[in-house]
């Protein structure tokens, strides 16, 4: 059985250079970093970090009239069902969010 296998991938030169800069500072060869990533995929049985779309704030200018009306209705429905926040809760959430930034 072979002791090594080759993996070929295409990435932008800029991404490769940026990654090499970071890995050089960590004194980790690119091949070792890729092996570490693959080992974590196996151990965690998935991607070893969260893969998600960044939440984009709703932009009313991109909505159709129907979509806009639906969003407004969601707000009315939330209010009607008691899904509201006190000013203290909003203030606390804003503080927590900006502490993490």
C-alpha positions in Angstrom: 0.0 0.0 0.0 1.3 3.5 -0.8 2.4 5.7 2.0 1.3 8.9 0.3 -1.2 10.0 -2.3 -1.3 13.2 -4.3 -4.1 15.7 -4.2 -4.3 18.4 -6.9 -6.5 21.4 -6.7 -6.9 24.8 -8.4 -7.0 27.9 -6.3 -6.3 31.5 -7.2 -2.6 32.6 -6.9 -3.6 35.3 -4.5 -5.4 32.8 -2.1 -2.4 30.4 -2.3 0.1 33.2 -1.5 -2.0 34.5 1.4 -2.3 31.0 2.8 1.4 30.4 2.4 2.2 33.6 4.2 0.0 32.5 7.2 1.4 29.0 7.2 5.0 30.2 7.0 4.4 32.2 10.1 3.0 29.1 11.8 5.9 27.1 10.4 3.5 24.6 8.9 4.1 23.3 5.3 1.1 23.6 3.0 1.1 19.8 2.6 0.9 19.3 6.4 -1.9 21.9 6.7 -3.9 20.1 4.0 -3.3 16.7 5.7 -4.5 18.2 9.0 -7.7 19.5 7.3 -8.4 16.1 5.7 -7.7 14.3 9.0 -10.3 16.6 10.7 -12.8 15.8 7.9 -12.4 12.1 8.7 -12.5 12.5 12.5 -15.5 14.9 12.5 -17.2 13.1 9.7 -17.8 16.5 8.0 -16.3 19.9 7.3 -14.4 20.9 10.4 -15.8 24.4 10.5 -19.2 26.0 10.0 -20.2 26.5 6.4 -22.9 29.1 6.0 -24.1 32.1 4.2 -23.5 35.4 5.9 -26.8 37.0 7.0 -27.5 39.9 4.8 -29.8 42.6 6.2 -33.1 42.9 4.4 -32.9 45.5 1.6 -36.4 46.8 0.9 -35.2 48.3 -2.4 -34.6 44.8 -3.8 -38.1 43.5 -2.9 -41.1 43.3 -5.1 -44.3 44.9 -3.7 -45.6 41.5 -2.8 -42.4 40.5 -1.0 -42.3 43.8 0.9 -46.0 43.3 2.0 -45.1 39.8 3.2 -42.2 41.2 5.3 -44.5 43.9 6.8 -47.1 41.2 7.6 -44.5 39.1 9.3 -43.8 42.1 11.6 -47.5 42.5 12.4 -47.9 38.8 13.0 -44.9 38.8 15.4 -46.3 41.7 17.3 -49.8 40.1 17.5 -48.2 36.9 18.9 -46.2 38.7 21.5 -42.8 38.2 19.7 -41.4 41.5 20.9 -38.4 42.8 22.8 -38.1 45.3 25.6 -35.7 48.2 25.1 -33.4 46.6 27.7 -33.3 43.4 25.7 -32.5 45.3 22.5 -29.8 47.3 24.2 -28.2 44.1 25.7 -28.3 42.4 22.3 -26.6 45.4 20.6 -23.9 45.5 23.3 -23.2 41.7 22.9 -23.1 42.0 19.1 -20.7 44.9 19.1 -18.5 43.3 21.8 -18.0 40.3 19.4 -17.1 42.5 16.4 
